[in-house]
Amino acid sequence: MTVADRLAALDRRTLALDVREAILTITITRPEVLNALSPEVIAELREVVGILRDGIGAGTDPDWSVRGVVITGAGPKAFVAGADIARMREMTAEQADAYTAEAQELTSWLETLPVPVVAAVNGFALGGGCELAMACDVILASENAAFGQPEVALGLIPGFGGCVRLQQYVGIAAARELILTGRRISAAEAERLGLVSRVLEDQDALLAAAREVIALAARQSPTAVAAAKRTVRAAQAHPTDAGLAIEREAFVARFGTPDMLEGTAAFVEKRRPEFTGA
């Protein structure tokens, strides 16, 4: 059973899954509460991403039936407007610890998937929604999108990775301002700060652009894309010298692989490469 087949067999209540042309689109389907991240949403996302982690590109006969993931929210108002505050108010400290631990692990899993993940942000991406988007490789936004970490207004702080990842995107100065004030920013400002790669006119254009990013990556060697993603993440977490050493090791490891030999041969022979993912 392929990864795509396993995903199709899942029983879901808060997510819609669509696999077409090796692109998995995950839609959070709670528009009545602006797609808030309840414990149930987190659990279902973890189940989906867990299947991807265990299955994509693994084993001696790698499964590349999914070459990329798009995450979005149902409806025009929100990608994810944040955590489920009504549910959070009822949590004990122990329950809150389990909730944030599972959410943080989910974002780490997204970062380490061997395929690119694109956040297609329509409407609000606040709190946990902004943190979910930042765990993706590329963030695209519609013109009506808004980003922010407003937790301080609730007597809280970001708990799903915002204190760590926001500064990686926008720098420490802007991250401090946004986290300490809870200020909300537009898609245009998010693009200027480097949080968003591109701003699209509307939701249709947004989803089309997200699929185009994945489709372009899917034309490349899947093992090279996986290695590039892994190396960028690893180098980001280290000082420059250590990061360069990680990059060199990953670069050299590509030499002699079937995809490297095919890609270079295709370039010399002026033809399109036929990658096998090996």
Rosetta blueprint (number, residue, H / E / L):
1 M L
2 T L
3 V H
4 A H
5 D H
6 R H
7 L H
8 A H
9 A L
10 L L
11 D L
12 R L
13 R L
14 T L
15 L E
16 A E
17 L E
18 D E
19 V E
20 R E
21 E L
22 A L
23 I E
24 L E
25 T E
26 I E
27 T E
28 I E
29 T L
30 R L
31 P H
32 E H
33 V H
34 L L
35 N L
36 A L
37 L E
38 S L
39 P H
40 E H
41 V H
42 I H
43 A H
44 E H
45 L H
46 R H
47 E H
48 V H
49 V H
50 G H
51 I H
52 L H
53 R H
54 D H
55 G H
56 I E
57 G L
58 A L
59 G L
60 T L
61 D L
62 P L
63 D E
64 W L
65 S L
66 V L
67 R L
68 G E
69 V E
70 V E
71 I E
72 T E
73 G E
74 A L
75 G L
76 P L
77 K L
78 A E
79 F E
80 V E
81 A L
82 G L
83 A E
84 D L
85 I H
86 A H
87 R H
88 M H
89 R L
90 E L
91 M L
92 T L
93 A H
94 E H
95 Q H
96 A H
97 D H
98 A H
99 Y H
100 T H
101 A H
102 E H
103 A H
104 Q H
105 E H
106 L H
107 T H
108 S H
109 W H
110 L H
111 E H
112 T H
113 L L
114 P L
115 V L
116 P L
117 V E
118 V E
119 A E
120 A E
121 V E
122 N L
123 G L
124 F E
125 A E
126 L E
127 G L
128 G H
129 G H
130 C H
131 E H
132 L H
133 A H
134 M H
135 A L
136 C L
137 D L
138 V E
139 I E
140 L E
141 A E
142 S E
143 E L
144 N L
145 A L
146 A E
147 F E
148 G E
149 Q L
150 P L
151 E H
152 V H
153 A H
154 L H
155 G L
156 L L
157 I L
158 P L
159 G L
160 F L
161 G L
162 G H
163 C H
164 V H
165 R H
166 L H
167 Q H
168 Q H
169 Y H
170 V H
171 G L
172 I H
173 A H
174 A H
175 A H
176 R H
177 E H
178 L H
179 I H
180 L H
181 T H
182 G L
183 R L
184 R L
185 I E
186 S E
187 A H
188 A H
189 E H
190 A H
191 E H
192 R H
193 L H
194 G L
195 L L
196 V L
197 S L
198 R E
199 V E
200 L E
201 E L
202 D L
203 Q H
204 D H
205 A H
206 L H
207 L H
208 A H
209 A H
210 A H
211 R H
212 E H
213 V H
214 I H
215 A H
216 L H
217 A H
218 A H
219 R L
220 Q L
221 S L
222 P H
223 T H
224 A H
225 V H
226 A H
227 A H
228 A H
229 K H
230 R H
231 T H
232 V H
233 R H
234 A H
235 A H
236 Q H
237 A L
238 H L
239 P L
240 T H
241 D H
242 A H
243 G H
244 L H
245 A H
246 I H
247 E H
248 R H
249 E H
250 A H
251 F H
252 V H
253 A H
254 R L
255 F L
256 G L
257 T L
258 P H
259 D H
260 M H
261 L H
262 E H
263 G H
264 T H
265 A H
266 A H
267 F H
268 V H
269 E L
270 K L
271 R L
272 R L
273 P L
274 E L
275 F L
276 T L
277 G L
278 A L
